[in-house]
């Protein structure tokens, strides 16, 4: 599974710290590097920050 | 925050015990003692690193634990337990070949388990957990 978190973060002008409210910054780093697949809840929370759907941010292959 | 403080207290107690050990032995160290000191210091450094990481997260306003850190801890625990079984098997196998006392062998095993845990945590924490 790939994701477009980095791209969306740049689009919304957010830092990794801004996104790390419910999770640690390291988790965001791992997510952006595609080294971690988030839980459905975390994916939902991230999608909500960007006001988007989960499938727009997380790309299932 | 609470866990970080507990980690620092335990690390300080371990260092104090090592200090007492060094003080009471009055400089008569065998190579095995020096190796033990080294491993204990290594484990304490790991514990302090772990505590500092938690404190830094708390200062940034981040949660000290999240789903990734819990997964890392779970995977580290299972992997280090698995490796520790082989460690104890190896210790049992080699115990006949060395003339160490039983308490020394148990001490080596416990220190070995701590080192295995620390190494597993470092590897899993820095490589990440993918597709799980």
N, CA and C atoms of all chains as a GROMACS GRO file, in nm:
protein
  579
    1UNK      N    1   0.084  -0.120   0.000
    1UNK     CA    2   0.000   0.000   0.000
    1UNK      C    3   0.088   0.126   0.000
    2UNK      N    4   0.062   0.214  -0.092
    2UNK     CA    5   0.134   0.342  -0.096
    2UNK      C    6   0.042   0.452  -0.043
    3UNK      N    7   0.100   0.567  -0.017
    3UNK     CA    8   0.015   0.678   0.028
    3UNK      C    9   0.068   0.811  -0.025
    4UNK      N   10  -0.019   0.910  -0.019
    4UNK     CA   11   0.016   1.043  -0.071
    4UNK      C   12   0.017   1.147   0.041
    5UNK      N   13   0.052   1.101   0.162
    5UNK     CA   14   0.049   1.191   0.279
    5UNK      C   15   0.142   1.311   0.258
    6UNK      N   16   0.265   1.283   0.210
    6UNK     CA   17   0.363   1.390   0.192
    6UNK      C   18   0.308   1.496   0.096
    7UNK      N   19   0.249   1.447  -0.013
    7UNK     CA   20   0.194   1.537  -0.116
    7UNK      C   21   0.079   1.621  -0.057
    8UNK      N   22  -0.010   1.558   0.016
    8UNK     CA   23  -0.123   1.629   0.076
    8UNK      C   24  -0.076   1.726   0.184
    9UNK      N   25   0.028   1.683   0.257
    9UNK     CA   26   0.080   1.769   0.364
    9UNK      C   27   0.137   1.898   0.305
   10UNK      N   28   0.206   1.883   0.192
   10UNK     CA   29   0.262   2.002   0.124
   10UNK      C   30   0.148   2.089   0.070
   11UNK      N   31   0.044   2.022   0.017
   11UNK     CA   32  -0.070   2.096  -0.040
   11UNK      C   33  -0.142   2.177   0.068
   12UNK      N   34  -0.156   2.118   0.186
   12UNK     CA   35  -0.225   2.185   0.297
   12UNK      C   36  -0.130   2.267   0.384
   13UNK      N   37  -0.002   2.270   0.344
   13UNK     CA   38   0.100   2.346   0.416
   13UNK      C   39   0.108   2.306   0.564
   14UNK      N   40   0.112   2.177   0.588
   14UNK     CA   41   0.121   2.125   0.725
   14UNK      C   42   0.258   2.063   0.747
   15UNK      N   43   0.309   2.073   0.869
   15UNK     CA   44   0.436   2.006   0.902
   15UNK      C   45   0.403   1.868   0.960
   16UNK      N   46   0.507   1.787   0.974
   16UNK     CA   47   0.486   1.654   1.035
   16UNK      C   48   0.436   1.670   1.178
   17UNK      N   49   0.484   1.774   1.247
   17UNK     CA   50   0.440   1.800   1.385
   17UNK      C   51   0.292   1.836   1.388
   18UNK      N   52   0.246   1.913   1.288
   18UNK     CA   53   0.104   1.951   1.282
   18UNK      C   54   0.016   1.827   1.270
   19UNK      N   55   0.066   1.732   1.192
   19UNK     CA   56  -0.011   1.610   1.168
   19UNK      C   57  -0.004   1.514   1.288
   20UNK      N   58   0.105   1.529   1.366
   20UNK     CA   59   0.125   1.437   1.479
   20UNK      C   60   0.055   1.490   1.604
   21UNK      N   61  -0.076   1.476   1.607
   21UNK     CA   62  -0.150   1.516   1.726
   21UNK      C   63  -0.192   1.393   1.807
   22UNK      N   64  -0.239   1.291   1.732
   22UNK     CA   65  -0.282   1.168   1.798
   22UNK      C   66  -0.176   1.059   1.792
   23UNK      N   67  -0.076   1.080   1.707
   23UNK     CA   68   0.034   0.984   1.696
   23UNK      C   69   0.166   1.059   1.709
   24UNK      N   70   0.276   0.983   1.727
   24UNK     CA   71   0.406   1.048   1.738
   24UNK      C   72   0.456   1.087   1.598
   25UNK      N   73   0.550   1.182   1.595
   25UNK     CA   74   0.603   1.229   1.467
   25UNK      C   75   0.671   1.116   1.391
   26UNK      N   76   0.737   1.026   1.466
   26UNK     CA   77   0.805   0.910   1.404
   26UNK      C   78   0.708   0.828   1.320
   27UNK      N   79   0.584   0.816   1.369
   27UNK     CA   80   0.484   0.738   1.297
   27UNK      C   81   0.452   0.802   1.163
   28UNK      N   82   0.443   0.937   1.162
   28UNK     CA   83   0.419   1.009   1.037
   28UNK      C   84   0.536   0.988   0.941
   29UNK      N   85   0.659   0.991   0.997
   29UNK     CA   86   0.778   0.970   0.914
   29UNK      C   87   0.772   0.832   0.849
   30UNK      N   88   0.741   0.730   0.930
   30UNK     CA   89   0.732   0.593   0.877
   30UNK      C   90   0.621   0.580   0.773
   31UNK      N   91   0.509   0.648   0.798
   31UNK     CA   92   0.398   0.643   0.702
   31UNK      C   93   0.440   0.703   0.567
   32UNK      N   94   0.506   0.818   0.574
   32UNK     CA   95   0.547   0.886   0.450
   32UNK      C   96   0.651   0.806   0.372
   33UNK      N   97   0.731   0.728   0.446
   33UNK     CA   98   0.834   0.646   0.379
   33UNK      C   99   0.776   0.512   0.334
   34UNK      N  100   0.646   0.492   0.354
   34UNK     CA  101   0.579   0.365   0.322
   34UNK      C  102   0.638   0.247   0.399
   35UNK      N  103   0.683   0.275   0.521
   35UNK     CA  104   0.740   0.167   0.602
   35UNK      C  105   0.639   0.118   0.705
   36UNK      N  106   0.521   0.173   0.701
   36UNK     CA  107   0.418   0.132   0.798
   36UNK      C  108   0.280   0.150   0.736
   37UNK      N  109   0.199   0.047   0.751
   37UNK     CA  110   0.059   0.055   0.706
   37UNK      C  111  -0.028   0.089   0.828
   38UNK      N  112  -0.099   0.200   0.825
   38UNK     CA  113  -0.174   0.241   0.944
   38UNK      C  114  -0.300   0.158   0.965
   39UNK      N  115  -0.354   0.169   1.086
   39UNK     CA  116  -0.482   0.104   1.114
   39UNK      C  117  -0.591   0.180   1.039
   40UNK      N  118  -0.706   0.121   1.030
   40UNK     CA  119  -0.818   0.186   0.959
   40UNK      C  120  -0.853   0.318   1.028
   41UNK      N  121  -0.845   0.317   1.162
   41UNK     CA  122  -0.880   0.438   1.239
   41UNK      C  123  -0.782   0.553   1.209
   42UNK      N  124  -0.652   0.518   1.209
   42UNK     CA  125  -0.552   0.622   1.183
   42UNK      C  126  -0.565   0.674   1.039
   43UNK      N  127  -0.588   0.581   0.945
   43UNK     CA  128  -0.607   0.621   0.805
   43UNK      C  129  -0.727   0.715   0.794
   44UNK      N  130  -0.834   0.684   0.866
   44UNK     CA  131  -0.955   0.767   0.868
   44UNK      C  132  -0.924   0.905   0.926
   45UNK      N  133  -0.851   0.907   1.038
   45UNK     CA  134  -0.815   1.035   1.103
   45UNK      C  135  -0.731   1.122   1.011
   46UNK      N  136  -0.634   1.058   0.942
   46UNK     CA  137  -0.548   1.135   0.851
   46UNK      C  138  -0.630   1.189   0.733
   47UNK      N  139  -0.716   1.104   0.680
   47UNK     CA  140  -0.801   1.148   0.567
   47UNK      C  141  -0.889   1.266   0.609
   48UNK      N  142  -0.936   1.264   0.734
   48UNK     CA  143  -1.024   1.371   0.782
   48UNK      C  144  -0.948   1.503   0.795
   49UNK      N  145  -0.819   1.495   0.836
   49UNK     CA  146  -0.736   1.617   0.845
   49UNK      C  147  -0.730   1.684   0.708
   50UNK      N  148  -0.716   1.602   0.603
   50UNK     CA  149  -0.703   1.656   0.467
   50UNK      C  150  -0.839   1.672   0.398
   51UNK      N  151  -0.944   1.648   0.471
   51UNK     CA  152  -1.080   1.662   0.418
   51UNK      C  153  -1.096   1.580   0.288
   52UNK      N  154  -1.044   1.458   0.294
   52UNK     CA  155  -1.047   1.373   0.175
   52UNK      C  156  -1.096   1.234   0.212
   53UNK      N  157  -1.112   1.150   0.111
   53UNK     CA  158  -1.149   1.011   0.136
   53UNK      C  159  -1.022   0.928   0.159
   54UNK      N  160  -1.038   0.819   0.232
   54UNK     CA  161  -0.922   0.733   0.261
   54UNK      C  162  -0.854   0.688   0.131
   55UNK      N  163  -0.935   0.646   0.033
   55UNK     CA  164  -0.877   0.592  -0.091
   55UNK      C  165  -0.807   0.698  -0.176
   56UNK      N  166  -0.828   0.827  -0.145
   56UNK     CA  167  -0.757   0.931  -0.218
   56UNK      C  168  -0.614   0.946  -0.164
   57UNK      N  169  -0.598   0.914  -0.037
   57UNK     CA  170  -0.467   0.929   0.027
   57UNK      C  171  -0.390   0.798   0.030
   58UNK      N  172  -0.461   0.691   0.060
   58UNK     CA  173  -0.395   0.560   0.065
   58UNK      C  174  -0.429   0.481  -0.060
   59UNK      N  175  -0.326   0.442  -0.132
   59UNK     CA  176  -0.346   0.376  -0.261
   59UNK      C  177  -0.326   0.226  -0.245
   60UNK      N  178  -0.436   0.154  -0.255
   60UNK     CA  179  -0.429   0.008  -0.244
   60UNK      C  180  -0.389  -0.050  -0.378
   61UNK      N  181  -0.293  -0.140  -0.376
   61UNK     CA  182  -0.248  -0.199  -0.503
   61UNK      C  183  -0.304  -0.340  -0.518
   62UNK      N  184   0.508   0.989   3.054
   62UNK     CA  185   0.590   1.066   3.148
   62UNK      C  186   0.625   0.980   3.270
   63UNK      N  187   0.521   0.912   3.323
   63UNK     CA  188   0.539   0.828   3.441
   63UNK      C  189   0.640   0.717   3.412
   64UNK      N  190   0.621   0.654   3.293
   64UNK     CA  191   0.709   0.543   3.254
   64UNK      C  192   0.852   0.591   3.238
   65UNK      N  193   0.870   0.711   3.180
   65UNK     CA  194   1.004   0.766   3.159
   65UNK      C  195   1.073   0.786   3.294
   66UNK      N  196   0.999   0.839   3.392
   66UNK     CA  197   1.055   0.861   3.526
   66UNK      C  198   1.096   0.727   3.588
   67UNK      N  199   1.009   0.625   3.572
   67UNK     CA  200   1.040   0.492   3.626
   67UNK      C  201   1.167   0.436   3.561
   68UNK      N  202   1.178   0.454   3.429
   68UNK     CA  203   1.297   0.406   3.357
   68UNK      C  204   1.423   0.474   3.412
   69UNK      N  205   1.416   0.608   3.435
   69UNK     CA  206   1.532   0.680   3.488
   69UNK      C  207   1.568   0.632   3.628
   70UNK      N  208   1.466   0.607   3.712
   70UNK     CA  209   1.491   0.560   3.848
   70UNK      C  210   1.559   0.423   3.845
   71UNK      N  211   1.506   0.331   3.762
   71UNK     CA  212   1.564   0.196   3.752
   71UNK      C  213   1.708   0.206   3.700
   72UNK      N  214   1.731   0.290   3.599
   72UNK     CA  215   1.866   0.307   3.544
   72UNK      C  216   1.962   0.359   3.652
   73UNK      N  217   1.914   0.454   3.732
   73UNK     CA  218   1.998   0.511   3.839
   73UNK      C  219   2.028   0.404   3.944
   74UNK      N  220   1.928   0.321   3.977
   74UNK     CA  221   1.948   0.214   4.076
   74UNK      C  222   2.050   0.112   4.025
   75UNK      N  223   2.038   0.077   3.896
   75UNK     CA  224   2.132  -0.020   3.837
   75UNK      C  225   2.274   0.037   3.841
   76UNK      N  226   2.288   0.166   3.804
   76UNK     CA  227   2.420   0.230   3.807
   76UNK      C  228   2.477   0.235   3.948
   77UNK      N  229   2.388   0.264   4.046
   77UNK     CA  230   2.431   0.267   4.187
   77UNK      C  231   2.480   0.129   4.231
   78UNK      N  232   2.410   0.024   4.188
   78UNK     CA  233   2.449  -0.113   4.223
   78UNK      C  234   2.584  -0.148   4.161
   79UNK      N  235   2.603  -0.107   4.033
   79UNK     CA  236   2.732  -0.132   3.967
   79UNK      C  237   2.842  -0.056   4.041
   80UNK      N  238   2.812   0.066   4.082
   80UNK     CA  239   2.907   0.147   4.158
   80UNK      C  240   2.948   0.078   4.288
   81UNK      N  241   2.848   0.025   4.359
   81UNK     CA  242   2.875  -0.048   4.484
   81UNK      C  243   2.961  -0.172   4.458
   82UNK      N  244   2.930  -0.240   4.347
   82UNK     CA  245   3.004  -0.360   4.308
   82UNK      C  246   3.152  -0.325   4.284
   83UNK      N  247   3.174  -0.215   4.208
   83UNK     CA  248   3.312  -0.172   4.178
   83UNK      C  249   3.383  -0.132   4.307
   84UNK      N  250   3.309  -0.059   4.393
   84UNK     CA  251   3.366  -0.010   4.519
   84UNK      C  252   3.404  -0.126   4.610
   85UNK      N  253   3.316  -0.228   4.620
   85UNK     CA  254   3.340  -0.340   4.712
   85UNK      C  255   3.447  -0.437   4.660
   86UNK      N  256   3.464  -0.443   4.527
   86UNK     CA  257   3.563  -0.538   4.474
   86UNK      C  258   3.705  -0.481   4.476
   87UNK      N  259   3.720  -0.356   4.510
   87UNK     CA  260   3.848  -0.283   4.525
   87UNK      C  261   3.946  -0.310   4.408
   88UNK      N  262   3.895  -0.303   4.288
   88UNK     CA  263   3.981  -0.306   4.169
   88UNK      C  264   4.027  -0.442   4.123
   89UNK      N  265   3.984  -0.550   4.187
   89UNK     CA  266   4.025  -0.684   4.140
   89UNK      C  267   3.924  -0.737   4.038
   90UNK      N  268   3.937  -0.691   3.916
   90UNK     CA  269   3.839  -0.730   3.814
   90UNK      C  270   3.895  -0.839   3.722
   91UNK      N  271   3.806  -0.937   3.695
   91UNK     CA  272   3.842  -1.038   3.594
   91UNK      C  273   3.786  -0.988   3.460
   92UNK      N  274   3.834  -1.045   3.350
   92UNK     CA  275   3.779  -1.003   3.219
   92UNK      C  276   3.626  -1.021   3.212
   93UNK      N  277   3.576  -1.127   3.276
   93UNK     CA  278   3.430  -1.150   3.273
   93UNK      C  279   3.355  -1.037   3.344
   94UNK      N  280   3.417  -0.983   3.454
   94UNK     CA  281   3.354  -0.871   3.527
   94UNK      C  282   3.347  -0.747   3.438
   95UNK      N  283   3.458  -0.722   3.369
   95UNK     CA  284   3.464  -0.602   3.282
   95UNK      C  285   3.360  -0.614   3.170
   96UNK      N  286   3.348  -0.738   3.115
   96UNK     CA  287   3.247  -0.761   3.010
   96UNK      C  288   3.107  -0.736   3.066
   97UNK      N  289   3.083  -0.782   3.189
   97UNK     CA  290   2.952  -0.761   3.252
   97UNK      C  291   2.923  -0.612   3.269
   98UNK      N  292   3.026  -0.535   3.317
   98UNK     CA  293   3.009  -0.389   3.333
   98UNK      C  294   2.969  -0.326   3.200
   99UNK      N  295   3.043  -0.367   3.096
   99UNK     CA  296   3.018  -0.312   2.963
   99UNK      C  297   2.874  -0.336   2.918
  100UNK      N  298   2.828  -0.460   2.937
  100UNK     CA  299   2.692  -0.494   2.893
  100UNK      C  300   2.589  -0.420   2.977
  101UNK      N  301   2.613  -0.410   3.108
  101UNK     CA  302   2.519  -0.339   3.196
  101UNK      C  303   2.510  -0.192   3.154
  102UNK      N  304   2.626  -0.130   3.129
  102UNK     CA  305   2.628   0.011   3.086
  102UNK      C  306   2.551   0.027   2.955
  103UNK      N  307   2.571  -0.069   2.862
  103UNK     CA  308   2.502  -0.067   2.733
  103UNK      C  309   2.350  -0.070   2.752
  104UNK      N  310   2.305  -0.158   2.841
  104UNK     CA  311   2.161  -0.171   2.866
  104UNK      C  312   2.108  -0.043   2.932
  105UNK      N  313   2.187   0.016   3.024
  105UNK     CA  314   2.145   0.140   3.091
  105UNK      C  315   2.137   0.254   2.989
  106UNK      N  316   2.236   0.260   2.900
  106UNK     CA  317   2.234   0.364   2.794
  106UNK      C  318   2.108   0.349   2.710
  107UNK      N  319   2.073   0.225   2.676
  107UNK     CA  320   1.952   0.199   2.597
  107UNK      C  321   1.828   0.247   2.673
  108UNK      N  322   1.824   0.216   2.803
  108UNK     CA  323   1.708   0.256   2.885
  108UNK      C  324   1.696   0.408   2.892
  109UNK      N  325   1.811   0.477   2.908
  109UNK     CA  326   1.810   0.624   2.914
  109UNK      C  327   1.764   0.682   2.779
  110UNK      N  328   1.814   0.623   2.670
  110UNK     CA  329   1.773   0.666   2.535
  110UNK      C  330   1.622   0.654   2.520
  111UNK      N  331   1.568   0.541   2.566
  111UNK     CA  332   1.425   0.513   2.561
  111UNK      C  333   1.347   0.618   2.642
  112UNK      N  334   1.399   0.648   2.764
  112UNK     CA  335   1.334   0.746   2.851
  112UNK      C  336   1.337   0.886   2.792
  113UNK      N  337   1.453   0.924   2.736
  113UNK     CA  338   1.468   1.058   2.676
  113UNK      C  339   1.372   1.073   2.558
  114UNK      N  340   1.359   0.965   2.479
  114UNK     CA  341   1.269   0.966   2.363
  114UNK      C  342   1.125   0.993   2.408
  115UNK      N  343   1.086   0.927   2.516
  115UNK     CA  344   0.950   0.945   2.569
  115UNK      C  345   0.930   1.088   2.621
  116UNK      N  346   1.032   1.140   2.692
  116UNK     CA  347   1.022   1.276   2.746
  116UNK      C  348   1.012   1.379   2.633
  117UNK      N  349   1.092   1.357   2.526
  117UNK     CA  350   1.089   1.449   2.412
  117UNK      C  351   0.951   1.450   2.348
  118UNK      N  352   0.892   1.329   2.334
  118UNK     CA  353   0.757   1.320   2.277
  118UNK      C  354   0.657   1.396   2.364
  119UNK      N  355   0.669   1.380   2.496
  119UNK     CA  356   0.578   1.447   2.589
  119UNK      C  357   0.591   1.599   2.578
  120UNK      N  358   0.717   1.647   2.563
  120UNK     CA  359   0.742   1.791   2.551
  120UNK      C  360   0.678   1.848   2.424
  121UNK      N  361   0.682   1.768   2.316
  121UNK     CA  362   0.625   1.813   2.188
  121UNK      C  363   0.473   1.809   2.189
  122UNK      N  364   0.417   1.751   2.296
  122UNK     CA  365   0.272   1.741   2.305
  122UNK      C  366   0.217   1.619   2.232
  123UNK      N  367   0.309   1.527   2.194
  123UNK     CA  368   0.267   1.405   2.128
  123UNK      C  369   0.236   1.299   2.233
  124UNK      N  370   0.153   1.200   2.197
  124UNK     CA  371   0.129   1.092   2.294
  124UNK      C  372   0.258   1.010   2.313
  125UNK      N  373   0.286   0.965   2.434
  125UNK     CA  374   0.408   0.887   2.455
  125UNK      C  375   0.406   0.753   2.382
  126UNK      N  376   0.286   0.701   2.361
  126UNK     CA  377   0.269   0.574   2.290
  126UNK      C  378   0.163   0.591   2.183
  127UNK      N  379   0.182   0.528   2.070
  127UNK     CA  380   0.076   0.526   1.969
  127UNK      C  381   0.072   0.387   1.909
  128UNK      N  382  -0.009   0.370   1.804
  128UNK     CA  383  -0.027   0.234   1.751
  128UNK      C  384   0.102   0.174   1.697
  129UNK      N  385   0.190   0.257   1.637
  129UNK     CA  386   0.316   0.203   1.584
  129UNK      C  387   0.409   0.161   1.697
  130UNK      N  388   0.422   0.247   1.799
  130UNK     CA  389   0.513   0.212   1.909
  130UNK      C  390   0.466   0.088   1.984
  131UNK      N  391   0.332   0.073   1.996
  131UNK     CA  392   0.279  -0.048   2.061
  131UNK      C  393   0.307  -0.172   1.977
  132UNK      N  394   0.293  -0.158   1.845
  132UNK     CA  395   0.321  -0.271   1.755
  132UNK      C  396   0.469  -0.308   1.761
  133UNK      N  397   0.555  -0.203   1.764
  133UNK     CA  398   0.700  -0.227   1.770
  133UNK      C  399   0.733  -0.303   1.898
  134UNK      N  400   0.671  -0.259   2.009
  134UNK     CA  401   0.698  -0.323   2.138
  134UNK      C  402   0.649  -0.468   2.138
  135UNK      N  403   0.532  -0.491   2.077
  135UNK     CA  404   0.476  -0.627   2.071
  135UNK      C  405   0.565  -0.718   1.987
  136UNK      N  406   0.609  -0.667   1.873
  136UNK     CA  407   0.693  -0.748   1.785
  136UNK      C  408   0.829  -0.772   1.848
  137UNK      N  409   0.883  -0.667   1.916
  137UNK     CA  410   1.011  -0.682   1.984
  137UNK      C  411   1.001  -0.789   2.093
  138UNK      N  412   0.893  -0.786   2.170
  138UNK     CA  413   0.875  -0.883   2.278
  138UNK      C  414   0.871  -1.025   2.224
  139UNK      N  415   0.792  -1.047   2.118
  139UNK     CA  416   0.779  -1.183   2.066
  139UNK      C  417   0.910  -1.231   2.005
  140UNK      N  418   0.977  -1.142   1.928
  140UNK     CA  419   1.101  -1.182   1.862
  140UNK      C  420   1.213  -1.207   1.965
  141UNK      N  421   1.222  -1.118   2.065
  141UNK     CA  422   1.329  -1.135   2.164
  141UNK      C  423   1.304  -1.259   2.251
  142UNK      N  424   1.177  -1.291   2.276
  142UNK     CA  425   1.145  -1.413   2.350
  142UNK      C  426   1.191  -1.535   2.271
  143UNK      N  427   1.162  -1.534   2.141
  143UNK     CA  428   1.197  -1.643   2.052
  143UNK      C  429   1.349  -1.662   2.047
  144UNK      N  430   1.422  -1.550   2.033
  144UNK     CA  431   1.568  -1.557   2.026
  144UNK      C  432   1.626  -1.600   2.161
  145UNK      N  433   1.562  -1.552   2.271
  145UNK     CA  434   1.610  -1.585   2.405
  145UNK      C  435   1.602  -1.736   2.432
  146UNK      N  436   1.502  -1.802   2.375
  146UNK     CA  437   1.492  -1.948   2.391
  146UNK      C  438   1.618  -2.015   2.337
  147UNK      N  439   1.662  -1.967   2.218
  147UNK     CA  440   1.784  -2.022   2.159
  147UNK      C  441   1.907  -1.983   2.240
  148UNK      N  442   1.904  -1.862   2.297
  148UNK     CA  443   2.016  -1.817   2.381
  148UNK      C  444   2.033  -1.911   2.500
  149UNK      N  445   1.918  -1.941   2.568
  149UNK     CA  446   1.925  -2.030   2.684
  149UNK      C  447   1.968  -2.170   2.643
  150UNK      N  448   1.923  -2.214   2.526
  150UNK     CA  449   1.963  -2.345   2.474
  150UNK      C  450   2.114  -2.349   2.454
  151UNK      N  451   2.169  -2.241   2.396
  151UNK     CA  452   2.313  -2.232   2.373
  151UNK      C  453   2.387  -2.228   2.506
  152UNK      N  454   2.333  -2.153   2.602
  152UNK     CA  455   2.398  -2.144   2.735
  152UNK      C  456   2.401  -2.283   2.800
  153UNK      N  457   2.289  -2.355   2.790
  153UNK     CA  458   2.283  -2.490   2.848
  153UNK      C  459   2.384  -2.582   2.782
  154UNK      N  460   2.396  -2.568   2.648
  154UNK     CA  461   2.487  -2.653   2.573
  154UNK      C  462   2.633  -2.624   2.611
  155UNK      N  463   2.666  -2.494   2.624
  155UNK     CA  464   2.806  -2.458   2.650
  155UNK      C  465   2.840  -2.456   2.799
  156UNK      N  466   2.740  -2.468   2.885
  156UNK     CA  467   2.767  -2.457   3.030
  156UNK      C  468   2.862  -2.567   3.079
  157UNK      N  469   2.863  -2.684   3.013
  157UNK     CA  470   2.955  -2.793   3.054
  157UNK      C  471   3.100  -2.760   3.019
  158UNK      N  472   3.116  -2.677   2.916
  158UNK     CA  473   3.251  -2.651   2.865
  158UNK      C  474   3.322  -2.540   2.942
  159UNK      N  475   3.248  -2.462   3.020
  159UNK     CA  476   3.309  -2.355   3.099
  159UNK      C  477   3.287  -2.381   3.248
  160UNK      N  478   3.384  -2.339   3.327
  160UNK     CA  479   3.372  -2.363   3.471
  160UNK      C  480   3.314  -2.242   3.543
  161UNK      N  481   3.196  -2.198   3.499
  161UNK     CA  482   3.130  -2.086   3.567
  161UNK      C  483   3.034  -2.141   3.671
  162UNK      N  484   3.015  -2.064   3.778
  162UNK     CA  485   2.917  -2.105   3.879
  162UNK      C  486   2.776  -2.082   3.824
  163UNK      N  487   2.678  -2.150   3.888
  163UNK     CA  488   2.541  -2.144   3.837
  163UNK      C  489   2.488  -2.000   3.832
  164UNK      N  490   2.516  -1.922   3.942
  164UNK     CA  491   2.462  -1.785   3.943
  164UNK      C  492   2.526  -1.697   3.835
  165UNK      N  493   2.652  -1.726   3.800
  165UNK     CA  494   2.717  -1.650   3.693
  165UNK      C  495   2.649  -1.681   3.560
  166UNK      N  496   2.620  -1.810   3.537
  166UNK     CA  497   2.555  -1.851   3.411
  166UNK      C  498   2.417  -1.787   3.400
  167UNK      N  499   2.343  -1.787   3.511
  167UNK     CA  500   2.209  -1.725   3.509
  167UNK      C  501   2.223  -1.575   3.482
  168UNK      N  502   2.323  -1.512   3.543
  168UNK     CA  503   2.348  -1.369   3.520
  168UNK      C  504   2.378  -1.341   3.374
  169UNK      N  505   2.462  -1.427   3.312
  169UNK     CA  506   2.496  -1.410   3.170
  169UNK      C  507   2.367  -1.422   3.086
  170UNK      N  508   2.283  -1.519   3.122
  170UNK     CA  509   2.157  -1.539   3.050
  170UNK      C  510   2.066  -1.419   3.058
  171UNK      N  511   2.053  -1.364   3.179
  171UNK     CA  512   1.964  -1.248   3.198
  171UNK      C  513   2.017  -1.125   3.123
  172UNK      N  514   2.150  -1.104   3.134
  172UNK     CA  515   2.210  -0.991   3.060
  172UNK      C  516   2.194  -1.011   2.910
  173UNK      N  517   2.213  -1.137   2.866
  173UNK     CA  518   2.196  -1.169   2.724
  173UNK      C  519   2.056  -1.139   2.677
  174UNK      N  520   1.956  -1.174   2.759
  174UNK     CA  521   1.816  -1.146   2.724
  174UNK      C  522   1.794  -0.995   2.708
  175UNK      N  523   1.854  -0.918   2.801
  175UNK     CA  524   1.838  -0.771   2.794
  175UNK      C  525   1.900  -0.718   2.665
  176UNK      N  526   2.018  -0.771   2.630
  176UNK     CA  527   2.086  -0.725   2.509
  176UNK      C  528   2.004  -0.764   2.385
  177UNK      N  529   1.952  -0.888   2.385
  177UNK     CA  530   1.869  -0.934   2.272
  177UNK      C  531   1.748  -0.843   2.255
  178UNK      N  532   1.683  -0.808   2.367
  178UNK     CA  533   1.565  -0.721   2.362
  178UNK      C  534   1.603  -0.585   2.303
  179UNK      N  535   1.714  -0.529   2.354
  179UNK     CA  536   1.756  -0.395   2.308
  179UNK      C  537   1.787  -0.397   2.158
  180UNK      N  538   1.860  -0.500   2.114
  180UNK     CA  539   1.897  -0.508   1.972
  180UNK      C  540   1.772  -0.524   1.884
  181UNK      N  541   1.679  -0.613   1.928
  181UNK     CA  542   1.555  -0.635   1.852
  181UNK      C  543   1.475  -0.504   1.842
  182UNK      N  544   1.467  -0.431   1.954
  182UNK     CA  545   1.391  -0.304   1.954
  182UNK      C  546   1.453  -0.204   1.856
  183UNK      N  547   1.588  -0.194   1.863
  183UNK     CA  548   1.656  -0.098   1.774
  183UNK      C  549   1.632  -0.133   1.628
  184UNK      N  550   1.644  -0.264   1.596
  184UNK     CA  551   1.628  -0.306   1.455
  184UNK      C  552   1.485  -0.280   1.409
  185UNK      N  553   1.387  -0.323   1.488
  185UNK     CA  554   1.246  -0.309   1.447
  185UNK      C  555   1.206  -0.162   1.445
  186UNK      N  556   1.252  -0.085   1.545
  186UNK     CA  557   1.215   0.056   1.553
  186UNK      C  558   1.269   0.136   1.434
  187UNK      N  559   1.389   0.100   1.386
  187UNK     CA  560   1.446   0.179   1.278
  187UNK      C  561   1.414   0.125   1.138
  188UNK      N  562   1.371  -0.003   1.130
  188UNK     CA  563   1.336  -0.055   0.997
  188UNK      C  564   1.186  -0.043   0.971
  189UNK      N  565   1.108  -0.033   1.078
  189UNK     CA  566   0.962  -0.018   1.062
  189UNK      C  567   0.891  -0.151   1.046
  190UNK      N  568   0.759  -0.145   1.054
  190UNK     CA  569   0.679  -0.266   1.039
  190UNK      C  570   0.594  -0.247   0.915
  191UNK      N  571   0.622  -0.326   0.813
  191UNK     CA  572   0.548  -0.309   0.688
  191UNK      C  573   0.456  -0.427   0.663
  192UNK      N  574   0.342  -0.396   0.605
  192UNK     CA  575   0.245  -0.500   0.563
  192UNK      C  576   0.204  -0.593   0.676
  193UNK      N  577   0.177  -0.539   0.792
  193UNK     CA  578   0.128  -0.621   0.904
  193UNK      C  579   0.006  -0.557   0.961
   0.00000   0.00000   0.00000
